[in-house]
Amino acid sequence: MDLIKIIARFVDGRIMKGYVHDFLPNKPRFHMYPPDTQAPQQAIEVAIDDLKAVYFVRDFGGNPKYKERKKFLDGEKPPQGRKVEVSFKDGEVMAGTTLGYDPHRSGFFIFPVDPQGNNLRVFAVTKSVAKVRFV
């Protein structure tokens, strides 16, 4: 089983770091394993409805010295999908691309504009999004 590093951000402000192997965007729940274990008995069930977003990351700590690019460069062509700017209800704004935004689904993936940043992709939970703007 391949485990993937994620950081789950909850609508109440909590943050949980761990591994996941059963995340599917159309499922209401998935299981997380704490960073220090991969034992099945340690799995924590997480409900999508409780989340703001799921960040699929390179590293749990990131690089605090790295200044992530938040905008597209003039004339930059995205590698995939449509350019989008997503504003969350908590004030966070994320720029990137998406392949399948549908406001009637529970969420959608965003591929951040900066390919060198810590976030590989982000699953934004629709009910936590204030605005989606195609750019």
NUVO-847730 format. One line per field, with one value per residue (C-alpha): residue in one letter; x, y, z. Coordinates in nm, 3 decimals. Layout:
<atoms>
res = [a/...]
u = [X/...]
v = [Y/...]
w = [Z/...]
</atoms>
This chain:
<atoms>
res = [m/d/l/i/k/i/i/a/r/f/v/d/g/r/i/m/k/g/y/v/h/d/f/l/p/n/k/p/r/f/h/m/y/p/p/d/t/q/a/p/q/q/a/i/e/v/a/i/d/d/l/k/a/v/y/f/v/r/d/f/g/g/n/p/k/y/k/e/r/k/k/f/l/d/g/e/k/p/p/q/g/r/k/v/e/v/s/f/k/d/g/e/v/m/a/g/t/t/l/g/y/d/p/h/r/s/g/f/f/i/f/p/v/d/p/q/g/n/n/l/r/v/f/a/v/t/k/s/v/a/k/v/r/f/v]
u = [0.000/0.141/0.103/0.084/0.181/-0.104/-0.193/-0.563/-0.696/-1.029/-1.296/-1.253/-0.884/-0.729/-0.444/-0.358/-0.050/-0.019/-0.038/-0.333/-0.388/-0.764/-0.847/-1.091/-1.253/-1.600/-1.592/-1.722/-1.442/-1.082/-0.831/-0.516/-0.214/-0.009/0.335/0.518/0.329/0.169/-0.005/-0.366/-0.488/-0.359/-0.577/-0.801/-1.120/-1.164/-1.491/-1.466/-1.749/-1.522/-1.245/-1.144/-0.891/-0.648/-0.295/-0.088/0.266/0.631/0.725/0.532/0.746/0.789/1.067/0.993/1.260/1.103/0.886/0.609/0.489/0.118/0.047/0.091/0.370/0.266/0.198/0.257/0.080/-0.041/0.076/-0.279/-0.630/-0.770/-0.609/-0.804/-0.792/-0.965/-1.061/-1.142/-1.387/-1.100/-0.925/-0.663/-0.626/-0.468/-0.377/-0.327/-0.505/-0.798/-0.921/-1.271/-1.433/-1.802/-1.975/-2.218/-1.944/-1.799/-1.465/-1.210/-0.835/-0.612/-0.259/-0.071/0.091/0.438/0.573/0.861/0.632/0.557/0.199/0.181/-0.197/-0.481/-0.831/-1.048/-1.376/-1.646/-1.837/-1.517/-1.466/-1.595/-1.515/-1.369/-1.246/-1.109/-0.819]
v = [0.000/0.339/0.602/0.967/1.263/1.502/1.791/1.810/2.155/2.149/2.420/2.477/2.564/2.236/2.092/1.723/1.583/1.224/0.964/0.847/0.557/0.557/0.918/0.946/1.279/1.126/0.947/1.114/0.974/0.857/0.731/0.909/0.761/0.981/1.077/0.855/0.534/0.347/0.084/0.022/0.030/0.389/0.511/0.810/0.841/1.187/1.319/1.548/1.761/1.857/1.985/2.306/2.130/1.840/1.942/1.672/1.772/1.694/1.739/1.788/2.088/2.253/2.507/2.819/3.015/2.944/3.224/3.048/3.213/3.296/3.429/3.319/3.485/3.695/3.461/3.148/2.842/2.594/2.235/2.107/2.236/2.586/2.870/2.944/3.160/3.012/3.222/3.026/3.149/3.184/3.437/3.212/3.266/3.003/3.027/2.726/2.507/2.271/1.993/1.958/2.232/2.163/2.359/2.069/1.824/1.797/1.933/1.970/1.953/2.256/2.221/2.521/2.773/2.723/2.380/2.419/2.478/2.221/2.159/1.910/1.942/2.052/1.909/2.210/2.129/2.323/2.438/2.603/2.803/3.159/3.223/3.053/3.278/3.151/3.367]
w = [0.000/-0.102/0.165/0.066/0.286/0.357/0.581/0.662/0.753/0.932/0.914/1.289/1.238/1.348/1.142/1.122/0.950/0.841/0.570/0.364/0.128/0.076/-0.017/-0.307/-0.401/-0.429/-0.092/0.226/0.449/0.446/0.700/0.819/0.989/1.223/1.087/1.334/1.255/0.969/1.182/1.072/1.433/1.455/1.165/1.229/1.026/0.875/0.728/0.425/0.568/0.861/0.634/0.462/0.238/0.206/0.109/-0.061/0.034/-0.032/0.333/0.658/0.761/0.424/0.384/0.592/0.400/0.060/-0.080/-0.273/-0.591/-0.564/-0.914/-1.272/-1.465/-1.766/-2.057/-1.850/-1.992/-1.734/-1.778/-1.730/-1.668/-1.643/-1.450/-1.136/-0.826/-0.523/-0.222/0.093/0.355/0.606/0.377/0.216/-0.158/-0.381/-0.749/-0.971/-1.220/-1.196/-1.418/-1.281/-1.077/-1.027/-0.748/-0.701/-0.597/-0.247/-0.365/-0.643/-0.696/-0.740/-0.874/-0.725/-0.958/-0.806/-0.906/-0.656/-0.356/-0.087/-0.204/-0.489/-0.514/-0.291/-0.257/-0.175/-0.002/-0.187/0.121/0.253/-0.067/-0.087/-0.452/-0.759/-1.037/-1.368/-1.486]
</atoms>
